[in-house]
Amino acid sequence: MNNQICLNDIKPGQHATVSALQSTGSMRRRLLDIGLIENTDVECLGRSPGGDPAAFLIRGAVIAIRSEDCRNILIHAL
């Protein structure tokens, strides 16, 4: 699949692979520190009742990421 979408676009229960990070500065550093690098598998576990943030399983850890930050994470949905 060649089309890249942002991490916001997957629904709970769906899996994806990270293709690129467009974040800059300290947010980019944080995302890299939690292991969000190219080809990392990500699973959406759920969203808060208000829809923001969403919980993702990344390298065995559950991480909550705000929608604003998810827009800068490009993925390939599986």
All heavy atoms as a GROMACS GRO file, in nm:
protein
  585
    1MET      N    1   0.084  -0.119   0.000
    1MET     CA    2   0.000   0.000   0.000
    1MET      C    3   0.088   0.124   0.000
    1MET      O    4   0.168   0.145   0.089
    1MET     CB    5  -0.091  -0.004   0.123
    1MET     CG    6  -0.183   0.112   0.135
    1MET     SD    7  -0.289   0.088   0.279
    1MET     CE    8  -0.420   0.193   0.234
    2ASN      N    9   0.074   0.209  -0.100
    2ASN     CA   10   0.161   0.325  -0.114
    2ASN      C   11   0.105   0.452  -0.049
    2ASN      O   12   0.178   0.547  -0.028
    2ASN     CB   13   0.190   0.353  -0.262
    2ASN     CG   14   0.275   0.243  -0.322
    2ASN    OD1   15   0.351   0.180  -0.250
    2ASN    ND2   16   0.263   0.220  -0.449
    3ASN      N   17  -0.024   0.456  -0.022
    3ASN     CA   18  -0.084   0.576   0.034
    3ASN      C   19  -0.051   0.589   0.182
    3ASN      O   20  -0.073   0.497   0.259
    3ASN     CB   21  -0.236   0.574   0.016
    3ASN     CG   22  -0.275   0.582  -0.129
    3ASN    OD1   23  -0.195   0.621  -0.213
    3ASN    ND2   24  -0.397   0.545  -0.159
    4GLN      N   25   0.000   0.705   0.219
    4GLN     CA   26   0.029   0.732   0.358
    4GLN      C   27  -0.088   0.808   0.418
    4GLN      O   28  -0.144   0.898   0.355
    4GLN     CB   29   0.156   0.816   0.372
    4GLN     CG   30   0.280   0.743   0.332
    4GLN     CD   31   0.403   0.830   0.352
    4GLN    OE1   32   0.395   0.947   0.383
    4GLN    NE2   33   0.519   0.771   0.333
    5ILE      N   34  -0.125   0.770   0.540
    5ILE     CA   35  -0.228   0.840   0.614
    5ILE      C   36  -0.169   0.876   0.749
    5ILE      O   37  -0.060   0.830   0.784
    5ILE     CB   38  -0.355   0.754   0.629
    5ILE    CG1   39  -0.324   0.621   0.698
    5ILE    CG2   40  -0.422   0.732   0.494
    5ILE    CD1   41  -0.446   0.535   0.726
    6CYS      N   42  -0.237   0.957   0.825
    6CYS     CA   43  -0.183   0.993   0.957
    6CYS      C   44  -0.237   0.897   1.063
    6CYS      O   45  -0.338   0.828   1.042
    6CYS     CB   46  -0.210   1.138   0.992
    6CYS     SG   47  -0.380   1.178   1.024
    7LEU      N   48  -0.172   0.894   1.175
    7LEU     CA   49  -0.206   0.801   1.283
    7LEU      C   50  -0.349   0.822   1.332
    7LEU      O   51  -0.412   0.729   1.380
    7LEU     CB   52  -0.105   0.816   1.396
    7LEU     CG   53  -0.105   0.707   1.504
    7LEU    CD1   54  -0.086   0.569   1.444
    7LEU    CD2   55   0.002   0.735   1.606
    8ASN      N   56  -0.402   0.942   1.318
    8ASN     CA   57  -0.542   0.970   1.357
    8ASN      C   58  -0.642   0.887   1.279
    8ASN      O   59  -0.754   0.868   1.324
    8ASN     CB   60  -0.576   1.118   1.331
    8ASN     CG   61  -0.543   1.206   1.446
    8ASN    OD1   62  -0.527   1.162   1.558
    8ASN    ND2   63  -0.531   1.334   1.418
    9ASP      N   64  -0.604   0.842   1.161
    9ASP     CA   65  -0.699   0.778   1.070
    9ASP      C   66  -0.727   0.631   1.099
    9ASP      O   67  -0.817   0.574   1.038
    9ASP     CB   68  -0.651   0.794   0.926
    9ASP     CG   69  -0.646   0.939   0.882
    9ASP    OD1   70  -0.726   1.019   0.935
    9ASP    OD2   71  -0.565   0.971   0.794
   10ILE      N   72  -0.652   0.569   1.190
   10ILE     CA   73  -0.683   0.430   1.220
   10ILE      C   74  -0.778   0.424   1.339
   10ILE      O   75  -0.777   0.509   1.427
   10ILE     CB   76  -0.558   0.343   1.244
   10ILE    CG1   77  -0.477   0.388   1.364
   10ILE    CG2   78  -0.472   0.338   1.119
   10ILE    CD1   79  -0.366   0.290   1.402
   11LYS      N   80  -0.862   0.322   1.337
   11LYS     CA   81  -0.964   0.304   1.440
   11LYS      C   82  -0.919   0.200   1.542
   11LYS      O   83  -0.828   0.121   1.513
   11LYS     CB   84  -1.095   0.261   1.374
   11LYS     CG   85  -1.151   0.367   1.281
   11LYS     CD   86  -1.278   0.319   1.215
   11LYS     CE   87  -1.342   0.419   1.123
   11LYS     NZ   88  -1.265   0.524   1.068
   12PRO      N   89  -0.979   0.199   1.659
   12PRO     CA   90  -0.943   0.098   1.760
   12PRO      C   91  -0.949  -0.044   1.702
   12PRO      O   92  -1.042  -0.080   1.631
   12PRO     CB   93  -1.049   0.118   1.869
   12PRO     CG   94  -1.083   0.264   1.859
   12PRO     CD   95  -1.080   0.294   1.711
   13GLY      N   96  -0.843  -0.119   1.729
   13GLY     CA   97  -0.831  -0.255   1.679
   13GLY      C   98  -0.751  -0.266   1.551
   13GLY      O   99  -0.711  -0.376   1.513
   14GLN      N  100  -0.725  -0.155   1.484
   14GLN     CA  101  -0.649  -0.159   1.360
   14GLN      C  102  -0.499  -0.147   1.388
   14GLN      O  103  -0.458  -0.085   1.485
   14GLN     CB  104  -0.692  -0.047   1.266
   14GLN     CG  105  -0.830  -0.065   1.207
   14GLN     CD  106  -0.864   0.045   1.109
   14GLN    OE1  107  -0.842   0.162   1.136
   14GLN    NE2  108  -0.920   0.006   0.995
   15HIS      N  109  -0.422  -0.205   1.297
   15HIS     CA  110  -0.275  -0.202   1.305
   15HIS      C  111  -0.221  -0.118   1.190
   15HIS      O  112  -0.283  -0.106   1.086
   15HIS     CB  113  -0.218  -0.343   1.293
   15HIS     CG  114  -0.254  -0.432   1.407
   15HIS    ND1  115  -0.168  -0.458   1.509
   15HIS    CD2  116  -0.368  -0.499   1.434
   15HIS    CE1  117  -0.226  -0.539   1.595
   15HIS    NE2  118  -0.349  -0.566   1.551
   16ALA      N  119  -0.102  -0.062   1.211
   16ALA     CA  120  -0.037   0.018   1.107
   16ALA      C  121   0.114   0.011   1.128
   16ALA      O  122   0.162  -0.034   1.233
   16ALA     CB  123  -0.084   0.162   1.112
   17THR      N  124   0.188   0.057   1.028
   17THR     CA  125   0.333   0.067   1.035
   17THR      C  126   0.373   0.211   1.011
   17THR      O  127   0.324   0.275   0.917
   17THR     CB  128   0.399  -0.022   0.926
   17THR    OG1  129   0.356  -0.157   0.947
   17THR    CG2  130   0.548  -0.016   0.934
   18VAL      N  131   0.459   0.263   1.096
   18VAL     CA  132   0.504   0.402   1.084
   18VAL      C  133   0.590   0.416   0.959
   18VAL      O  134   0.680   0.336   0.934
   18VAL     CB  135   0.586   0.445   1.208
   18VAL    CG1  136   0.643   0.585   1.190
   18VAL    CG2  137   0.501   0.437   1.334
   19SER      N  138   0.560   0.518   0.878
   19SER     CA  139   0.640   0.542   0.759
   19SER      C  140   0.724   0.668   0.772
   19SER      O  141   0.830   0.676   0.712
   19SER     CB  142   0.552   0.549   0.634
   19SER     OG  143   0.456   0.650   0.647
   20ALA      N  144   0.679   0.768   0.850
   20ALA     CA  145   0.758   0.890   0.867
   20ALA      C  146   0.704   0.973   0.983
   20ALA      O  147   0.587   0.966   1.016
   20ALA     CB  148   0.754   0.973   0.739
   21LEU      N  149   0.793   1.051   1.042
   21LEU     CA  150   0.756   1.149   1.145
   21LEU      C  151   0.776   1.288   1.087
   21LEU      O  152   0.883   1.319   1.036
   21LEU     CB  153   0.844   1.137   1.269
   21LEU     CG  154   0.823   1.019   1.361
   21LEU    CD1  155   0.919   1.030   1.479
   21LEU    CD2  156   0.682   1.010   1.410
   22GLN      N  157   0.674   1.371   1.096
   22GLN     CA  158   0.686   1.509   1.049
   22GLN      C  159   0.697   1.607   1.164
   22GLN      O  160   0.707   1.726   1.142
   22GLN     CB  161   0.566   1.544   0.961
   22GLN     CG  162   0.560   1.463   0.834
   22GLN     CD  163   0.443   1.502   0.747
   22GLN    OE1  164   0.338   1.539   0.795
   22GLN    NE2  165   0.463   1.494   0.617
   23SER      N  166   0.696   1.556   1.287
   23SER     CA  167   0.710   1.642   1.405
   23SER      C  168   0.849   1.702   1.409
   23SER      O  169   0.944   1.647   1.352
   23SER     CB  170   0.688   1.560   1.532
   23SER     OG  171   0.559   1.507   1.535
   24THR      N  172   0.860   1.813   1.481
   24THR     CA  173   0.989   1.878   1.499
   24THR      C  174   1.012   1.906   1.647
   24THR      O  175   0.920   1.896   1.728
   24THR     CB  176   0.997   2.010   1.421
   24THR    OG1  177   0.893   2.097   1.468
   24THR    CG2  178   0.982   1.988   1.271
   25GLY      N  179   1.132   1.943   1.679
   25GLY     CA  180   1.166   1.987   1.813
   25GLY      C  181   1.151   1.880   1.920
   25GLY      O  182   1.176   1.762   1.897
   26SER      N  183   1.104   1.923   2.038
   26SER     CA  184   1.097   1.833   2.152
   26SER      C  185   0.993   1.722   2.132
   26SER      O  186   1.011   1.611   2.182
   26SER     CB  187   1.067   1.910   2.281
   26SER     OG  188   0.941   1.974   2.272
   27MET      N  189   0.885   1.750   2.059
   27MET     CA  190   0.786   1.645   2.035
   27MET      C  191   0.846   1.534   1.949
   27MET      O  192   0.824   1.416   1.975
   27MET     CB  193   0.661   1.701   1.969
   27MET     CG  194   0.554   1.595   1.943
   27MET     SD  195   0.514   1.486   2.083
   27MET     CE  196   0.444   1.600   2.197
   28ARG      N  197   0.923   1.569   1.849
   28ARG     CA  198   0.990   1.467   1.766
   28ARG      C  199   1.082   1.381   1.853
   28ARG      O  200   1.085   1.260   1.842
   28ARG     CB  201   1.069   1.533   1.654
   28ARG     CG  202   1.139   1.432   1.564
   28ARG     CD  203   1.214   1.499   1.450
   28ARG     NE  204   1.282   1.404   1.367
   28ARG     CZ  205   1.227   1.333   1.269
   28ARG    NH1  206   1.100   1.350   1.241
   28ARG    NH2  207   1.298   1.248   1.198
   29ARG      N  208   1.157   1.446   1.940
   29ARG     CA  209   1.248   1.375   2.030
   29ARG      C  210   1.172   1.278   2.119
   29ARG      O  211   1.213   1.163   2.140
   29ARG     CB  212   1.325   1.477   2.115
   29ARG     CG  213   1.426   1.416   2.209
   29ARG     CD  214   1.553   1.378   2.137
   29ARG     NE  215   1.557   1.233   2.122
   29ARG     CZ  216   1.623   1.167   2.028
   29ARG    NH1  217   1.691   1.228   1.937
   29ARG    NH2  218   1.622   1.037   2.024
   30ARG      N  219   1.058   1.320   2.173
   30ARG     CA  220   0.978   1.233   2.260
   30ARG      C  221   0.925   1.112   2.184
   30ARG      O  222   0.927   1.001   2.235
   30ARG     CB  223   0.860   1.311   2.320
   30ARG     CG  224   0.901   1.407   2.426
   30ARG     CD  225   0.780   1.473   2.488
   30ARG     NE  226   0.822   1.578   2.578
   30ARG     CZ  227   0.791   1.705   2.565
   30ARG    NH1  228   0.714   1.744   2.466
   30ARG    NH2  229   0.833   1.794   2.651
   31LEU      N  230   0.876   1.136   2.063
   31LEU     CA  231   0.823   1.026   1.982
   31LEU      C  232   0.934   0.927   1.947
   31LEU      O  233   0.912   0.805   1.951
   31LEU     CB  234   0.756   1.081   1.856
   31LEU     CG  235   0.629   1.163   1.880
   31LEU    CD1  236   0.583   1.227   1.750
   31LEU    CD2  237   0.520   1.079   1.943
   32LEU      N  238   1.051   0.978   1.914
   32LEU     CA  239   1.164   0.888   1.886
   32LEU      C  240   1.204   0.811   2.011
   32LEU      O  241   1.237   0.692   2.003
   32LEU     CB  242   1.282   0.968   1.831
   32LEU     CG  243   1.263   1.029   1.692
   32LEU    CD1  244   1.378   1.124   1.659
   32LEU    CD2  245   1.251   0.920   1.587
   33ASP      N  246   1.200   0.877   2.127
   33ASP     CA  247   1.237   0.812   2.253
   33ASP      C  248   1.145   0.696   2.289
   33ASP      O  249   1.189   0.599   2.352
   33ASP     CB  250   1.241   0.912   2.368
   33ASP     CG  251   1.360   1.006   2.361
   33ASP    OD1  252   1.454   0.978   2.284
   33ASP    OD2  253   1.359   1.108   2.432
   34ILE      N  254   1.016   0.706   2.252
   34ILE     CA  255   0.925   0.595   2.284
   34ILE      C  256   0.928   0.486   2.176
   34ILE      O  257   0.857   0.388   2.186
   34ILE     CB  258   0.780   0.643   2.307
   34ILE    CG1  259   0.723   0.708   2.182
   34ILE    CG2  260   0.772   0.734   2.427
   34ILE    CD1  261   0.575   0.739   2.190
   35GLY      N  262   1.012   0.504   2.076
   35GLY     CA  263   1.031   0.401   1.975
   35GLY      C  264   0.952   0.418   1.848
   35GLY      O  265   0.941   0.326   1.768
   36LEU      N  266   0.897   0.535   1.826
   36LEU     CA  267   0.822   0.561   1.703
   36LEU      C  268   0.918   0.598   1.591
   36LEU      O  269   0.940   0.714   1.562
   36LEU     CB  270   0.720   0.673   1.724
   36LEU     CG  271   0.580   0.627   1.752
   36LEU    CD1  272   0.491   0.746   1.784
   36LEU    CD2  273   0.522   0.548   1.639
   37ILE      N  274   0.977   0.496   1.532
   37ILE     CA  275   1.068   0.516   1.420
   37ILE      C  276   1.009   0.444   1.299
   37ILE      O  277   0.912   0.368   1.311
   37ILE     CB  278   1.210   0.466   1.452
   37ILE    CG1  279   1.207   0.317   1.487
   37ILE    CG2  280   1.272   0.546   1.564
   37ILE    CD1  281   1.343   0.255   1.503
   38GLU      N  282   1.066   0.466   1.183
   38GLU     CA  283   1.018   0.404   1.061
   38GLU      C  284   1.009   0.252   1.076
   38GLU      O  285   1.096   0.189   1.136
   38GLU     CB  286   1.111   0.439   0.946
   38GLU     CG  287   1.056   0.405   0.810
   38GLU     CD  288   1.143   0.455   0.697
   38GLU    OE1  289   1.219   0.552   0.718
   38GLU    OE2  290   1.135   0.396   0.588
   39ASN      N  291   0.902   0.194   1.023
   39ASN     CA  292   0.873   0.050   1.024
   39ASN      C  293   0.830  -0.005   1.159
   39ASN      O  294   0.824  -0.126   1.177
   39ASN     CB  295   0.990  -0.031   0.969
   39ASN     CG  296   1.016  -0.001   0.823
   39ASN    OD1  297   0.923   0.018   0.746
   39ASN    ND2  298   1.141   0.007   0.786
   40THR      N  299   0.800   0.081   1.256
   40THR     CA  300   0.748   0.036   1.385
   40THR      C  301   0.600   0.001   1.371
   40THR      O  302   0.524   0.078   1.313
   40THR     CB  303   0.765   0.146   1.492
   40THR    OG1  304   0.903   0.174   1.508
   40THR    CG2  305   0.707   0.102   1.625
   41ASP      N  306   0.562  -0.114   1.424
   41ASP     CA  307   0.421  -0.152   1.423
   41ASP      C  308   0.347  -0.081   1.536
   41ASP      O  309   0.399  -0.070   1.648
   41ASP     CB  310   0.407  -0.304   1.440
   41ASP     CG  311   0.459  -0.381   1.320
   41ASP    OD1  312   0.446  -0.329   1.207
   41ASP    OD2  313   0.512  -0.491   1.340
   42VAL      N  314   0.226  -0.035   1.505
   42VAL     CA  315   0.144   0.038   1.600
   42VAL      C  316   0.003  -0.018   1.594
   42VAL      O  317  -0.048  -0.048   1.486
   42VAL     CB  318   0.141   0.189   1.563
   42VAL    CG1  319   0.051   0.266   1.656
   42VAL    CG2  320   0.280   0.248   1.565
   43GLU      N  321  -0.060  -0.032   1.711
   43GLU     CA  322  -0.200  -0.075   1.716
   43GLU      C  323  -0.280   0.028   1.794
   43GLU      O  324  -0.238   0.069   1.903
   43GLU     CB  325  -0.213  -0.211   1.784
   43GLU     CG  326  -0.357  -0.257   1.798
   43GLU     CD  327  -0.373  -0.386   1.874
   43GLU    OE1  328  -0.271  -0.446   1.914
   43GLU    OE2  329  -0.487  -0.427   1.896
   44CYS      N  330  -0.392   0.069   1.741
   44CYS     CA  331  -0.481   0.161   1.814
   44CYS      C  332  -0.563   0.077   1.911
   44CYS      O  333  -0.636  -0.014   1.870
   44CYS     CB  334  -0.572   0.236   1.718
   44CYS     SG  335  -0.680   0.354   1.803
   45LEU      N  336  -0.551   0.107   2.040
   45LEU     CA  337  -0.624   0.032   2.142
   45LEU      C  338  -0.758   0.096   2.176
   45LEU      O  339  -0.849   0.028   2.220
   45LEU     CB  340  -0.539   0.019   2.269
   45LEU     CG  341  -0.408  -0.057   2.253
   45LEU    CD1  342  -0.332  -0.057   2.384
   45LEU    CD2  343  -0.434  -0.198   2.205
   46GLY      N  344  -0.768   0.226   2.158
   46GLY     CA  345  -0.893   0.294   2.189
   46GLY      C  346  -0.874   0.444   2.198
   46GLY      O  347  -0.762   0.495   2.189
   47ARG      N  348  -0.986   0.511   2.213
   47ARG     CA  349  -0.986   0.657   2.226
   47ARG      C  350  -1.060   0.695   2.352
   47ARG      O  351  -1.149   0.623   2.396
   47ARG     CB  352  -1.052   0.721   2.105
   47ARG     CG  353  -0.980   0.690   1.975
   47ARG     CD  354  -1.029   0.776   1.860
   47ARG     NE  355  -0.961   0.741   1.737
   47ARG     CZ  356  -0.841   0.782   1.702
   47ARG    NH1  357  -0.775   0.863   1.781
   47ARG    NH2  358  -0.787   0.746   1.588
   48SER      N  359  -1.025   0.808   2.410
   48SER     CA  360  -1.095   0.855   2.528
   48SER      C  361  -1.239   0.892   2.489
   48SER      O  362  -1.268   0.910   2.371
   48SER     CB  363  -1.022   0.975   2.589
   48SER     OG  364  -1.032   1.085   2.502
   49PRO      N  365  -1.328   0.904   2.585
   49PRO     CA  366  -1.468   0.936   2.552
   49PRO      C  367  -1.484   1.062   2.467
   49PRO      O  368  -1.571   1.069   2.381
   49PRO     CB  369  -1.534   0.954   2.689
   49PRO     CG  370  -1.453   0.867   2.779
   49PRO     CD  371  -1.311   0.878   2.727
   50GLY      N  372  -1.399   1.159   2.486
   50GLY     CA  373  -1.404   1.281   2.405
   50GLY      C  374  -1.333   1.265   2.270
   50GLY      O  375  -1.336   1.355   2.187
   51GLY      N  376  -1.265   1.153   2.249
   51GLY     CA  377  -1.196   1.128   2.124
   51GLY      C  378  -1.049   1.167   2.123
   51GLY      O  379  -0.977   1.138   2.029
   52ASP      N  380  -1.005   1.233   2.228
   52ASP     CA  381  -0.866   1.280   2.233
   52ASP      C  382  -0.817   1.274   2.376
   52ASP      O  383  -0.881   1.332   2.464
   52ASP     CB  384  -0.859   1.422   2.180
   52ASP     CG  385  -0.717   1.469   2.152
   52ASP    OD1  386  -0.631   1.384   2.125
   52ASP    OD2  387  -0.693   1.591   2.158
   53PRO      N  388  -0.711   1.206   2.411
   53PRO     CA  389  -0.613   1.140   2.324
   53PRO      C  390  -0.657   0.998   2.289
   53PRO      O  391  -0.760   0.949   2.338
   53PRO     CB  392  -0.488   1.137   2.411
   53PRO     CG  393  -0.540   1.122   2.549
   53PRO     CD  394  -0.668   1.202   2.551
   54ALA      N  395  -0.577   0.931   2.209
   54ALA     CA  396  -0.597   0.792   2.173
   54ALA      C  397  -0.483   0.710   2.232
   54ALA      O  398  -0.372   0.761   2.249
   54ALA     CB  399  -0.600   0.776   2.021
   55ALA      N  400  -0.513   0.584   2.264
   55ALA     CA  401  -0.412   0.494   2.320
   55ALA      C  402  -0.360   0.401   2.209
   55ALA      O  403  -0.440   0.344   2.134
   55ALA     CB  404  -0.471   0.412   2.434
   56PHE      N  405  -0.229   0.388   2.204
   56PHE     CA  406  -0.165   0.304   2.103
   56PHE      C  407  -0.068   0.207   2.170
   56PHE      O  408  -0.001   0.243   2.267
   56PHE     CB  409  -0.088   0.390   2.003
   56PHE     CG  410  -0.175   0.484   1.926
   56PHE    CD1  411  -0.192   0.614   1.969
   56PHE    CD2  412  -0.241   0.442   1.811
   56PHE    CE1  413  -0.274   0.702   1.900
   56PHE    CE2  414  -0.323   0.529   1.741
   56PHE     CZ  415  -0.339   0.660   1.785
   57LEU      N  416  -0.060   0.086   2.116
   57LEU     CA  417   0.038  -0.011   2.162
   57LEU      C  418   0.160   0.003   2.072
   57LEU      O  419   0.153  -0.020   1.952
   57LEU     CB  420  -0.019  -0.153   2.153
   57LEU     CG  421   0.072  -0.264   2.206
   57LEU    CD1  422   0.099  -0.245   2.355
   57LEU    CD2  423   0.009  -0.400   2.180
   58ILE      N  424   0.270   0.047   2.133
   58ILE     CA  425   0.394   0.073   2.060
   58ILE      C  426   0.507   0.000   2.130
   58ILE      O  427   0.540   0.032   2.245
   58ILE     CB  428   0.425   0.224   2.054
   58ILE    CG1  429   0.308   0.300   1.990
   58ILE    CG2  430   0.555   0.251   1.981
   58ILE    CD1  431   0.316   0.451   2.008
   59ARG      N  432   0.563  -0.099   2.062
   59ARG     CA  433   0.675  -0.176   2.118
   59ARG      C  434   0.647  -0.230   2.258
   59ARG      O  435   0.731  -0.222   2.348
   59ARG     CB  436   0.803  -0.093   2.117
   59ARG     CG  437   0.847  -0.055   1.977
   59ARG     CD  438   0.980   0.019   1.980
   59ARG     NE  439   1.018   0.057   1.847
   59ARG     CZ  440   1.097  -0.016   1.767
   59ARG    NH1  441   1.147  -0.128   1.809
   59ARG    NH2  442   1.127   0.028   1.647
   60GLY      N  443   0.524  -0.279   2.279
   60GLY     CA  444   0.488  -0.341   2.407
   60GLY      C  445   0.441  -0.245   2.514
   60GLY      O  446   0.406  -0.288   2.623
   61ALA      N  447   0.439  -0.116   2.486
   61ALA     CA  448   0.395  -0.017   2.585
   61ALA      C  449   0.270   0.054   2.532
   61ALA      O  450   0.258   0.079   2.413
   61ALA     CB  451   0.505   0.085   2.610
   62VAL      N  452   0.179   0.085   2.624
   62VAL     CA  453   0.060   0.160   2.586
   62VAL      C  454   0.091   0.309   2.603
   62VAL      O  455   0.129   0.354   2.711
   62VAL     CB  456  -0.062   0.121   2.673
   62VAL    CG1  457  -0.183   0.205   2.636
   62VAL    CG2  458  -0.092  -0.027   2.656
   63ILE      N  459   0.076   0.384   2.494
   63ILE     CA  460   0.110   0.526   2.491
   63ILE      C  461  -0.012   0.606   2.446
   63ILE      O  462  -0.073   0.572   2.345
   63ILE     CB  463   0.227   0.554   2.392
   63ILE    CG1  464   0.347   0.465   2.422
   63ILE    CG2  465   0.264   0.701   2.391
   63ILE    CD1  466   0.419   0.494   2.552
   64ALA      N  467  -0.046   0.710   2.519
   64ALA     CA  468  -0.155   0.800   2.478
   64ALA      C  469  -0.094   0.916   2.400
   64ALA      O  470   0.002   0.979   2.445
   64ALA     CB  471  -0.230   0.851   2.600
   65ILE      N  472  -0.150   0.941   2.282
   65ILE     CA  473  -0.099   1.049   2.197
   65ILE      C  474  -0.216   1.138   2.156
   65ILE      O  475  -0.320   1.088   2.111
   65ILE     CB  476  -0.028   0.993   2.071
   65ILE    CG1  477   0.084   0.896   2.112
   65ILE    CG2  478   0.029   1.107   1.986
   65ILE    CD1  479   0.151   0.827   1.996
   66ARG      N  480  -0.198   1.268   2.170
   66ARG     CA  481  -0.302   1.364   2.131
   66ARG      C  482  -0.320   1.367   1.980
   66ARG      O  483  -0.227   1.343   1.904
   66ARG     CB  484  -0.264   1.504   2.178
   66ARG     CG  485  -0.251   1.518   2.328
   66ARG     CD  486  -0.208   1.655   2.366
   66ARG     NE  487  -0.075   1.680   2.307
   66ARG     CZ  488  -0.013   1.795   2.310
   66ARG    NH1  489  -0.068   1.899   2.368
   66ARG    NH2  490   0.106   1.810   2.256
   67SER      N  491  -0.442   1.400   1.938
   67SER     CA  492  -0.474   1.408   1.795
   67SER      C  493  -0.382   1.506   1.723
   67SER      O  494  -0.338   1.481   1.611
   67SER     CB  495  -0.619   1.453   1.775
   67SER     OG  496  -0.706   1.354   1.821
   68GLU      N  497  -0.352   1.616   1.787
   68GLU     CA  498  -0.264   1.718   1.730
   68GLU      C  499  -0.128   1.659   1.694
   68GLU      O  500  -0.071   1.690   1.589
   68GLU     CB  501  -0.247   1.830   1.832
   68GLU     CG  502  -0.151   1.937   1.797
   68GLU     CD  503  -0.135   2.037   1.912
   68GLU    OE1  504  -0.226   2.053   1.994
   68GLU    OE2  505  -0.028   2.099   1.918
   69ASP      N  506  -0.077   1.570   1.778
   69ASP     CA  507   0.053   1.508   1.753
   69ASP      C  508   0.042   1.391   1.656
   69ASP      O  509   0.135   1.364   1.580
   69ASP     CB  510   0.115   1.463   1.885
   69ASP     CG  511   0.140   1.580   1.978
   69ASP    OD1  512   0.180   1.688   1.929
   69ASP    OD2  513   0.115   1.566   2.099
   70CYS      N  514  -0.072   1.322   1.657
   70CYS     CA  515  -0.093   1.209   1.564
   70CYS      C  516  -0.093   1.255   1.419
   70CYS      O  517  -0.056   1.179   1.329
   70CYS     CB  518  -0.225   1.138   1.594
   70CYS     SG  519  -0.223   1.037   1.741
   71ARG      N  520  -0.134   1.378   1.394
   71ARG     CA  521  -0.137   1.428   1.257
   71ARG      C  522   0.001   1.434   1.194
   71ARG      O  523   0.014   1.437   1.071
   71ARG     CB  524  -0.201   1.568   1.252
   71ARG     CG  525  -0.352   1.565   1.266
   71ARG     CD  526  -0.412   1.699   1.234
   71ARG     NE  527  -0.379   1.801   1.332
   71ARG     CZ  528  -0.456   1.835   1.435
   71ARG    NH1  529  -0.570   1.775   1.454
   71ARG    NH2  530  -0.418   1.928   1.519
   72ASN      N  531   0.105   1.437   1.276
   72ASN     CA  532   0.242   1.445   1.226
   72ASN      C  533   0.312   1.310   1.217
   72ASN      O  534   0.430   1.303   1.191
   72ASN     CB  535   0.324   1.539   1.314
   72ASN     CG  536   0.275   1.680   1.305
   72ASN    OD1  537   0.243   1.728   1.198
   72ASN    ND2  538   0.266   1.748   1.419
   73ILE      N  539   0.235   1.202   1.239
   73ILE     CA  540   0.290   1.067   1.230
   73ILE      C  541   0.225   1.000   1.110
   73ILE      O  542   0.105   0.972   1.110
   73ILE     CB  543   0.262   0.988   1.358
   73ILE    CG1  544   0.321   1.060   1.480
   73ILE    CG2  545   0.317   0.846   1.346
   73ILE    CD1  546   0.275   1.004   1.614
   74LEU      N  547   0.303   0.977   1.005
   74LEU     CA  548   0.250   0.913   0.885
   74LEU      C  549   0.265   0.762   0.894
   74LEU      O  550   0.367   0.712   0.942
   74LEU     CB  551   0.324   0.965   0.761
   74LEU     CG  552   0.310   1.116   0.735
   74LEU    CD1  553   0.386   1.154   0.609
   74LEU    CD2  554   0.166   1.157   0.724
   75ILE      N  555   0.164   0.691   0.848
   75ILE     CA  556   0.161   0.545   0.860
   75ILE      C  557   0.113   0.482   0.730
   75ILE      O  558   0.056   0.548   0.643
   75ILE     CB  559   0.068   0.501   0.974
   75ILE    CG1  560  -0.074   0.553   0.949
   75ILE    CG2  561   0.121   0.545   1.109
   75ILE    CD1  562  -0.179   0.491   1.038
   76HIS      N  563   0.134   0.351   0.723
   76HIS     CA  564   0.072   0.264   0.622
   76HIS      C  565  -0.020   0.173   0.701
   76HIS      O  566   0.028   0.097   0.787
   76HIS     CB  567   0.176   0.179   0.549
   76HIS     CG  568   0.268   0.258   0.461
   76HIS    ND1  569   0.227   0.324   0.349
   76HIS    CD2  570   0.401   0.279   0.471
   76HIS    CE1  571   0.330   0.382   0.293
   76HIS    NE2  572   0.438   0.357   0.365
   77ALA      N  573  -0.150   0.180   0.677
   77ALA     CA  574  -0.244   0.093   0.746
   77ALA      C  575  -0.227  -0.050   0.697
   77ALA      O  576  -0.200  -0.073   0.579
   77ALA     CB  577  -0.387   0.139   0.725
   78LEU      N  578  -0.242  -0.146   0.786
   78LEU     CA  579  -0.229  -0.288   0.749
   78LEU      C  580  -0.366  -0.352   0.734
   78LEU      O  581  -0.462  -0.310   0.791
   78LEU     CB  582  -0.150  -0.364   0.857
   78LEU     CG  583  -0.009  -0.310   0.884
   78LEU    CD1  584   0.055  -0.390   0.996
   78LEU    CD2  585   0.076  -0.320   0.759
   0.00000   0.00000   0.00000
